[in-house]
Amino acid sequence: ICFSACDSLEGIRKEIFRLEQECLITSEQANTVDINALFTFFKSPLGKKICNAKNVIREFKFSVLCDAGQYYPDSTDDQILLQGVVDLALIEEDGITVLDFKTDRATEDSLYILSEKYKPQVRAYVNALTRIYQKPIKSAMLYFFSLNQFVDVI
């Protein structure tokens, strides 16, 4: 989806239609898109910033060697290959904002448990991106579409 086109409900509708016409998504997938949820995200301060940003990376695949002790406390001198895909990162001069989108059917009651479940994943992204881009992390968040809510994870 072209972020700069997502400043209105109509813009989002047109983008979904374009994706369908270009066979990037099926008709069935297009019909399941919650346009209002997307609009709510893009109207948030971070959503607006992403729409206007010059350096946004999406679906960023990475592989980095890490000390195994970061993830397995009993390991001492071993290294592991950490691989992942970052949903979105905003790369700015003063640092990086990491955002991981979640489509779980979260509720206010389950939000904390789900956030805790995903923290190690986002922290792995943070570790990889700081090494790759040699910049500090400004923030790292989860965004739960079912609640239209950001959760800070660092």
Residue pairs with C-beta under 8 A, 6 or more apart in sequence:
1 12
1 15
1 16
1 19
1 38
2 15
2 18
3 42
3 50
3 51
3 56
4 51
4 52
5 11
5 12
5 14
5 15
6 12
6 15
6 38
6 39
6 42
6 47
6 51
7 42
7 48
7 51
8 39
9 35
9 36
9 39
12 35
12 38
12 39
12 42
13 35
16 25
16 30
16 33
16 35
17 30
19 25
19 30
20 26
20 27
20 29
20 30
34 145
37 145
37 148
40 148
41 47
41 143
41 145
41 148
42 48
42 50
42 51
44 150
46 90
46 97
46 99
46 141
46 150
49 90
50 56
50 88
50 90
50 99
53 90
53 92
55 90
55 91
55 92
56 88
56 89
56 90
56 91
57 86
57 88
57 89
57 91
58 87
58 88
59 85
59 86
59 87
60 85
60 86
60 89
60 129
61 83
61 84
61 85
62 82
62 83
62 84
62 85
62 86
62 128
62 129
62 132
63 81
63 82
63 83
64 81
64 82
64 127
64 128
64 131
64 132
65 79
65 80
65 81
65 82
66 79
66 80
66 81
66 82
66 127
67 75
67 78
67 79
67 80
68 75
68 76
68 78
68 79
68 80
69 75
69 76
69 78
70 127
71 80
71 82
71 120
71 124
72 78
72 80
82 124
82 127
82 128
84 121
84 124
84 125
84 128
86 98
86 100
86 125
86 128
86 129
87 99
87 100
87 101
88 98
88 99
88 100
88 101
89 96
89 97
89 98
89 99
89 125
89 129
90 96
90 97
90 99
91 133
91 135
92 138
94 135
94 136
94 138
95 135
95 136
95 137
95 138
96 129
96 130
96 133
96 135
96 136
96 137
96 138
97 137
97 138
97 139
97 140
97 141
98 122
98 125
98 126
98 129
98 137
98 139
98 140
98 141
99 140
99 141
99 142
99 143
100 118
100 121
100 122
100 125
100 141
100 142
100 143
101 142
101 143
101 145
102 114
102 118
102 142
102 143
102 144
102 145
103 145
103 146
104 110
104 114
104 144
104 146
105 146
106 114
106 144
106 146
106 147
106 149
107 146
107 147
108 147
111 144
111 147
111 149
111 151
114 142
114 144
115 142
115 151
115 153
118 142
118 153
119 153
122 140
122 141
122 142
122 153
122 154
123 140
123 153
123 154
125 140
126 137
126 140
126 154
129 135
129 137
130 136
130 137
137 154
139 152
139 154
140 152
140 153
140 154
141 150
141 151
141 152
141 153
142 150
142 151
142 153
143 149
143 150
143 151
144 151
